[in-house]
Amino acid sequence: MCCVTPLAYFESHLPSILADLEAIVCLESPSHDLPGLEAVAAWLNARFGRFGELTREDTKNGPILSLKFGHGGPRVLVLCHYDTVHPRGAFAWKVEGERAYGPGVYDMKGNIVQLLWAMRANDEMGLGLPRLELLFTPDEEVGSLASREAIEAAARRNELVLVLEAPMGNGDLKVARKGTGMYTLTAHGKPAHQGVEPEKGVNAVVELAHQILKIVALQEWEKGTTLGPNKLRGGTAVNVVAAEASVTVDFRVWTMAEYERLEVAFKALEPVLPGARLSLSGGLNRPPMEPSPASMELFERARRIGASLGLELGAGRVGGGSDGNFTAALGVPTLDGLGLFGADAHQLTEHVVIPEIPRRIALLSGLLADLAAR
């Protein structure tokens, strides 16, 4: 064993790794599907139980599982979620050529298998593991509403955070993510008969149209701030002046400063039509994951390890959020995108690239060993 490199170890064990991957992917676990989530929780208990007893916290969105393991080096939190976006039966596990397909194989059940084998190899080969806290959550795909408190509490207990979400499309790691949120703006008017006395009404749809143009004007493309008024609702009947209308706006920001600007601007919106009024709800769901010197130092460690494996890793930025947004916002150095290489997250062609699996596990294995020796 002493003469075998971690990469060779994972290459030789690839059939067993694929068997574990098939097993967890075939346990379908859409968000809010409690029986499916329970089945995966049982799988996690069985596989990770070799490292210690997993603790469990039951929530309305499914069980949160955690495990603490290791004794040396910094305290490192590893974040994984085991829910998927795909409804049951959407598509099935299959291997075609160099690709393995299945619901959640890329986002992010394959990355849970990656963690399992990285820990197993480091333990068996004496490569070392830092003081790890693993957190497996059941609701990341629906906003982590039941898990956020546990994630933030765990982050405060640890010095570093590794997030096993998928890498960028070109394989780069992720050092920044946009903050995400939604506002719902409702315009309140006054109903009236459209044919007999429309002048007695106040049209909420027209008021909302004015407001949508104001909202779109708040975008700052150069700063990466986007606003999508993508969901509309309004009116009751075509011959009745609309008494109410609402729009839900998706917004994304790279910095908290930009979110604060939007918050002030949305709250300052004023009606245009006489007699109309406005109400606002919503706000920030995930704060932006802004890179820090400490998180960039963590990235540099991973980049150097990747280079030794033939991987050229860049520092990626992505518009979508993850649970790493929560930990980075607390000031805990966070590195994201450490998962398996593949493509098509949330699509029926979601897959991982089989020949790249050993190198990506070796990257995580090397990073864990490097942190243990720090």
SULZIQUI-V76167 format. One record per backbone hydrogen bond with DSSP energy under -0.5 kcal/mol. NH is the residue of the N-H (numbers start at 1). CO is the residue of the C=O. Records with the same first field share a line. If there is no record, write none. Layout:
# SULZIQUI-V76167
NH->CO ; CO
This chain:
# SULZIQUI-V76167
4->1
9->5
10->6
11->7
12->8
13->9
14->11
16->13
17->13
18->14
19->15
20->16
21->17
22->18
23->19
24->20
25->21
26->22
27->24
28->26
31->84
33->30
34->32
37->33
38->34
39->35
40->36
41->37
42->38
43->39
44->40
45->41
46->42
47->43
48->44
49->45
50->47
51->48
52->49
55->66
57->64
59->62
62->59
64->57
65->63 ; 136
66->55
67->134
69->132
71->129
72->129
74->371
76->74 ; 131
77->160
78->133
79->77 ; 162
80->135
82->137
83->137
84->29
90->87
94->101
96->99
99->96
100->352
101->94 ; 99
102->350
105->102
109->104
110->104 ; 105
111->108
112->108 ; 109
113->109
114->110
115->111
116->112
117->113
118->114
119->115
120->116
121->117
122->118
123->119
124->120
125->121
126->122 ; 123
127->122
128->122
131->72 ; 74
132->69 ; 130
133->76
134->67
135->78
136->65
137->80 ; 135
142->139
143->140
144->139
148->144
151->147
152->148
153->149
154->150
155->151
156->152
157->153 ; 154
158->154 ; 155
159->75
160->75
161->333
162->77
163->335
164->79 ; 162
167->340
168->172
171->168
173->314
174->336
175->173 ; 316
176->316
177->289
178->318
179->253
180->286
181->251
182->283
183->249
184->281
185->183 ; 247
186->184 ; 279
187->245
188->277
189->187 ; 243
190->202
194->239
197->193
200->197
201->198
202->190
204->202 ; 242
207->203
208->204
209->205
210->206
211->207
212->208
213->209
214->210
215->211
216->212
217->213
218->215
219->216
220->225
223->220
224->220 ; 221
225->220
226->224 ; 252
228->250
229->227
230->228 ; 248
231->248
233->246
235->244
240->237
241->192
245->187
246->233
247->185
248->231
249->183 ; 247
250->228 ; 248
251->181
252->226
253->179
259->255
260->256
261->257
262->258
263->259
264->260
265->261
266->262
267->263
268->264
269->266
276->273
277->188
279->186
281->184
283->182
285->180
286->180
289->177
290->288
296->292
297->293
298->294
299->295
300->296
301->297
302->298
303->299
304->300
305->301
306->302
307->303
308->304
309->305 ; 306
310->307
311->306
313->311
316->173 ; 314
318->176
325->322
326->323
327->323
328->324
329->325
330->326 ; 327
331->328
332->327
333->159 ; 331
335->161
336->174
338->163
339->165
343->351
347->344
350->347
351->343
352->100
353->341
354->98 ; 352
356->353
357->353 ; 354
360->356
361->357
362->358
363->359
364->360
365->361
366->362
367->363
368->364
369->365
370->366
371->367
372->368
373->369
374->371
